[in-house]
Amino acid sequence: MELRIFTEPQQGATYDDLLAVALEAERLGFGAFFRSDHYLGMGTEGLPGPSDAWITLAGLARDTSTIRLGTMMTSATFRHPGPLAISVANVDQMSGGRVELGIGAGWFEAEHTKYGIPFPSTGERFDRFEEQLAVITGLWATSGGFDFAGTHYQLTDSPGLPKPVQPKPPVLIGGLGKKRTPALAAAYADEFNLPFVDEATTETQFARVRAACETIDRDPATMTWSNALVLCVGSDEAEIARRAAAIGREPDELRENGLAGTPQEVVDKLGRYAALGAERAYLQVLDLADLDHLRLVAAEVAPHV
């Protein structure tokens, strides 16, 4: 199983904090560095303030050299699809073809209110999300003259420029919706991700997405399957407790709901997710100053999964 690092900068992080984690993750051989796309801290002031996901990734594209970079998940409410397609292509060029686009419909109403971003109803957000997926992938694929006549977005004779280095940056879609989410994943996603869910939920939702793939005659084997889980690993109980306290959580709760415990406990839990079909795990790292946490996982978990 490939292990990737996933950060939440809205909780409080500077660019230099993120760069330090990305460089260490690259040095240690993790598969990718991902960041959230939020403008408001959750349960924290988030000082010194939010950073824009794609501006951050542009900087990391130049300051790293091999690690893949992406969002989990870019909010479709934050950007128009044409400019977003341009931004992702630009960052893909800047990174030499290392970018992945995780994208979702958007959900956190408070950040929209506080930063003046329209927040449509759930149904409209998903309608816009579906059109965004069609526009973004269409712009990357076109050789010119791309037209789109949607309810929310209309494009006429677009040149579809610039082009990313990759023929198509991988698109990640995730979530627990029973109908639209599986259908959109089957139609547009290269990877389906489930954030912060247990094994039973993973089994059920993976099955829904596989069924949606088969409905449109897509081989589910062409999809990459992944989970995202909060990380709290320690070499002993004292270290586990210290790391849990640093992120305001309890060890027992993290053992139940995240990837927590000794390295062997985490290896065993990742093995259970792998048995359900998960090929990647996104390790949500909340204490960005604790680089020893990454080193422990690289040394004592990664070689065994």
C-alpha positions as CSV (number, residue, x, y, z in Angstrom):
1,M,0.0,0.0,0.0
2,E,1.3,3.4,-0.9
3,L,1.4,5.9,2.0
4,R,0.8,9.6,1.3
5,I,0.9,12.6,3.6
6,F,-2.2,14.8,4.0
7,T,-2.1,18.2,5.8
8,E,-4.8,20.6,7.0
9,P,-3.1,24.1,6.8
10,Q,-6.3,26.0,7.7
11,Q,-5.7,24.7,11.2
12,G,-2.6,26.9,11.5
13,A,0.4,26.7,9.2
14,T,2.8,29.0,7.3
15,Y,4.1,28.1,3.9
16,D,7.5,27.3,5.5
17,D,5.7,24.8,7.8
18,L,4.2,23.0,4.8
19,L,7.5,23.1,2.9
20,A,9.3,21.4,5.8
21,V,6.7,18.6,5.9
22,A,6.8,18.2,2.1
23,L,10.6,18.1,1.9
24,E,10.8,15.5,4.8
25,A,8.0,13.5,3.2
26,E,9.9,13.5,-0.1
27,R,13.2,12.6,1.6
28,L,11.5,9.7,3.4
29,G,9.9,8.3,0.3
30,F,6.2,9.0,0.9
31,G,4.2,8.8,-2.3
32,A,2.7,12.3,-2.2
33,F,2.1,15.5,-0.3
34,F,-1.5,16.6,-0.2
35,R,-3.2,19.6,1.4
36,S,-6.8,20.5,2.1
37,D,-8.6,23.4,0.4
38,H,-10.2,25.5,3.2
39,Y,-10.2,29.1,4.2
40,L,-11.3,28.8,7.9
41,G,-9.9,26.8,10.8
42,M,-12.1,24.2,12.5
43,G,-12.0,24.5,16.2
44,T,-9.0,26.7,16.0
45,E,-8.1,30.3,15.1
46,G,-5.9,28.9,12.4
47,L,-3.2,31.5,12.8
48,P,-1.5,33.1,11.0
49,G,-4.4,32.6,8.6
50,P,-5.5,30.5,5.6
51,S,-3.4,29.9,2.6
52,D,-4.7,29.2,-0.9
53,A,-4.2,25.6,-1.9
54,W,-3.1,26.1,-5.5
55,I,-0.8,29.0,-4.7
56,T,0.8,26.8,-2.0
57,L,1.2,23.9,-4.5
58,A,2.8,26.2,-7.0
59,G,5.4,27.1,-4.5
60,L,5.9,23.4,-3.5
61,A,6.1,22.5,-7.2
62,R,9.3,24.6,-7.4
63,D,10.7,23.8,-3.9
64,T,10.4,20.0,-4.2
65,S,11.6,17.7,-6.9
66,T,10.1,14.2,-6.9
67,I,7.1,14.0,-4.6
68,R,3.6,14.2,-6.1
69,L,1.4,17.1,-5.0
70,G,-2.4,17.4,-4.7
71,T,-5.5,18.7,-3.0
72,M,-8.0,16.8,-0.8
73,M,-10.3,18.2,-1.9
74,T,-10.4,21.4,-3.9
75,S,-13.8,23.0,-3.4
76,A,-15.8,23.5,-6.6
77,T,-17.5,26.5,-5.0
78,F,-14.2,28.4,-4.7
79,R,-13.3,28.6,-8.4
80,H,-14.7,28.7,-11.9
81,P,-13.8,25.6,-13.9
82,G,-11.9,27.3,-16.7
83,P,-9.5,29.2,-14.4
84,L,-9.1,26.1,-12.2
85,A,-8.1,24.0,-15.2
86,I,-5.5,26.7,-16.0
87,S,-4.2,26.7,-12.5
88,V,-3.8,23.0,-12.3
89,A,-2.1,22.8,-15.7
90,N,0.2,25.6,-14.7
91,V,1.2,23.9,-11.4
92,D,1.6,20.6,-13.3
93,Q,4.1,22.3,-15.7
94,M,5.9,23.9,-12.7
95,S,6.3,20.5,-11.1
96,G,7.3,18.6,-14.1
97,G,4.1,16.6,-14.2
98,R,3.5,15.7,-10.5
99,V,0.1,17.2,-9.8
100,E,-3.2,15.5,-8.9
101,L,-6.6,17.2,-8.6
102,G,-8.8,16.1,-5.7
103,I,-12.1,18.0,-6.1
104,G,-15.4,18.0,-4.3
105,A,-18.7,19.9,-4.3
106,G,-17.8,22.0,-1.2
107,W,-19.5,21.7,2.2
108,F,-18.2,24.1,4.9
109,E,-20.8,27.0,4.8
110,A,-19.0,29.1,7.5
111,E,-15.9,29.7,5.4
112,H,-18.1,30.8,2.4
113,T,-20.0,33.3,4.6
114,K,-16.8,34.8,6.2
115,Y,-15.0,35.2,2.8
116,G,-18.0,36.3,0.7
117,I,-18.2,33.1,-1.4
118,P,-21.6,32.0,-2.6
119,F,-22.9,28.8,-1.0
120,P,-25.7,27.2,-3.1
121,S,-28.0,24.5,-2.0
122,T,-26.7,21.0,-1.8
123,G,-28.4,20.0,-5.1
124,E,-27.0,23.0,-6.9
125,R,-23.5,22.5,-5.5
126,F,-23.5,18.9,-7.0
127,D,-24.9,20.2,-10.3
128,R,-22.1,22.7,-10.5
129,F,-19.6,20.1,-9.4
130,E,-20.7,17.8,-12.2
131,E,-20.4,20.5,-14.8
132,Q,-17.0,21.5,-13.4
133,L,-15.7,18.0,-13.9
134,A,-16.9,17.9,-17.5
135,V,-15.4,21.3,-18.2
136,I,-12.0,20.8,-16.6
137,T,-11.4,17.4,-18.1
138,G,-12.7,18.6,-21.4
139,L,-10.4,21.6,-21.5
140,W,-7.4,19.4,-20.8
141,A,-8.4,16.9,-23.5
142,T,-9.4,19.2,-26.3
143,S,-7.2,20.1,-29.3
144,G,-9.1,23.4,-29.5
145,G,-12.6,24.6,-30.1
146,F,-14.0,23.2,-26.8
147,D,-17.7,24.1,-26.3
148,F,-19.8,23.4,-23.3
149,A,-23.5,24.4,-22.8
150,G,-24.3,23.7,-19.2
151,T,-26.8,25.2,-16.8
152,H,-24.1,26.9,-14.7
153,Y,-21.2,27.2,-17.1
154,Q,-21.0,27.9,-20.8
155,L,-17.8,27.9,-22.9
156,T,-17.6,28.7,-26.6
157,D,-14.6,27.8,-28.8
158,S,-12.1,27.5,-25.9
159,P,-8.5,26.8,-26.9
160,G,-8.2,24.6,-23.8
161,L,-4.8,26.1,-23.0
162,P,-2.4,25.7,-21.3
163,K,-1.9,22.0,-21.3
164,P,-0.6,20.1,-18.3
165,V,2.6,18.0,-18.7
166,Q,0.7,14.8,-17.9
167,P,-1.9,13.9,-20.6
168,K,-4.4,14.2,-17.8
169,P,-3.6,15.0,-14.2
170,P,-5.3,12.3,-12.1
171,V,-8.7,13.3,-10.7
172,L,-9.7,12.2,-7.2
173,I,-13.3,12.2,-6.1
174,G,-14.6,11.0,-2.7
175,G,-17.5,10.9,-0.3
176,L,-20.4,8.9,1.0
177,G,-23.2,9.8,-1.3
178,K,-25.2,6.7,-2.4
179,K,-26.0,7.7,-6.0
180,R,-24.5,10.8,-7.4
181,T,-21.0,10.4,-5.9
182,P,-20.5,6.9,-7.2
183,A,-21.8,7.9,-10.6
184,L,-19.5,10.9,-10.8
185,A,-16.6,8.9,-9.7
186,A,-17.2,6.2,-12.3
187,A,-17.5,8.9,-15.0
188,Y,-14.6,11.1,-14.1
189,A,-12.3,9.9,-11.3
190,D,-9.0,8.2,-11.6
191,E,-9.1,7.6,-7.8
192,F,-11.9,7.2,-5.3
193,N,-11.1,8.3,-1.8
194,L,-13.0,7.8,1.5
195,P,-12.1,10.2,4.3
196,F,-12.3,9.2,7.9
197,V,-14.6,6.2,7.7
198,D,-14.4,2.7,9.2
199,E,-13.9,-0.6,7.5
200,A,-17.6,-1.5,7.2
201,T,-18.4,1.9,5.5
202,T,-15.4,1.5,3.2
203,E,-16.6,-1.9,2.1
204,T,-20.1,-0.6,1.4
205,Q,-19.1,2.6,-0.5
206,F,-16.4,0.9,-2.5
207,A,-19.0,-1.6,-3.6
208,R,-21.3,1.2,-4.7
209,V,-18.6,2.8,-6.8
210,R,-17.6,-0.5,-8.3
211,A,-21.2,-1.1,-9.3
212,A,-21.4,2.4,-10.8
213,C,-18.3,1.6,-12.9
214,E,-19.9,-1.6,-14.1
215,T,-23.1,0.3,-15.1
216,I,-21.2,2.4,-17.6
217,D,-18.9,-0.6,-18.7
218,R,-15.9,0.7,-16.9
219,D,-13.6,-1.8,-15.4
220,P,-13.3,-1.1,-11.7
221,A,-9.7,-2.1,-11.9
222,T,-9.0,1.1,-13.7
223,M,-9.9,3.0,-10.5
224,T,-7.4,3.6,-7.7
225,W,-9.0,3.1,-4.3
226,S,-7.9,4.9,-1.2
227,N,-8.7,6.0,2.4
228,A,-7.7,9.0,4.4
229,L,-7.3,8.6,8.2
230,V,-5.8,10.7,11.0
231,L,-2.4,9.6,12.1
232,C,-1.1,9.1,15.6
233,V,1.7,6.6,15.9
234,G,4.1,6.1,18.8
235,S,6.8,3.7,19.7
236,D,5.1,3.2,23.2
237,E,2.0,4.3,25.0
238,A,3.6,7.5,26.4
239,E,4.5,8.6,22.9
240,I,1.0,7.8,21.6
241,A,-0.6,9.8,24.4
242,R,1.7,12.7,23.8
243,R,0.9,12.8,20.1
244,A,-2.8,12.5,20.7
245,A,-2.7,15.3,23.3
246,A,-0.9,17.5,20.8
247,I,-3.8,17.4,18.4
248,G,-6.5,17.5,21.1
249,R,-7.6,13.8,20.8
250,E,-7.7,10.8,23.0
251,P,-5.7,7.6,22.2
252,D,-8.6,5.2,22.5
253,E,-10.8,7.3,20.2
254,L,-8.0,7.6,17.7
255,R,-7.4,3.9,17.8
256,E,-11.0,3.4,16.9
257,N,-11.4,6.1,14.3
258,G,-7.9,6.7,12.9
259,L,-4.5,5.1,12.3
260,A,-3.3,5.2,15.8
261,G,-1.3,3.0,18.2
262,T,2.0,1.3,17.9
263,P,3.6,0.7,14.4
264,Q,2.4,-2.9,14.4
265,E,-1.2,-1.8,15.3
266,V,-1.2,0.6,12.3
267,V,0.3,-2.0,10.0
268,D,-2.4,-4.4,11.0
269,K,-5.2,-1.8,10.5
270,L,-3.8,-0.8,7.1
271,G,-3.8,-4.5,6.2
272,R,-7.5,-4.7,6.9
273,Y,-8.2,-1.7,4.6
274,A,-6.1,-3.2,1.9
275,A,-8.1,-6.4,2.1
276,L,-11.2,-4.3,1.3
277,G,-9.4,-3.0,-1.8
278,A,-7.6,0.2,-0.6
279,E,-4.4,0.7,-2.5
280,R,-3.4,4.0,-0.9
281,A,-3.7,5.6,2.5
282,Y,-3.6,9.3,3.1
283,L,-2.1,9.9,6.5
284,Q,-3.7,13.1,8.0
285,V,-0.8,14.8,9.9
286,L,-2.2,17.5,12.2
287,D,1.0,18.4,14.2
288,L,3.2,19.7,11.4
289,A,6.1,20.5,13.7
290,D,6.5,16.8,14.7
291,L,8.6,15.5,11.8
292,D,9.8,12.6,14.0
293,H,6.2,11.3,13.5
294,L,6.9,11.0,9.8
295,R,10.2,9.4,10.4
296,L,8.7,6.7,12.7
297,V,6.1,5.8,10.1
298,A,8.6,5.7,7.3
299,A,10.9,3.4,9.3
300,E,8.4,1.1,11.0
301,V,5.2,1.2,9.1
302,A,5.9,1.8,5.4
303,P,8.2,-1.2,4.9
304,H,5.4,-3.6,6.1
305,V,2.4,-2.5,4.1
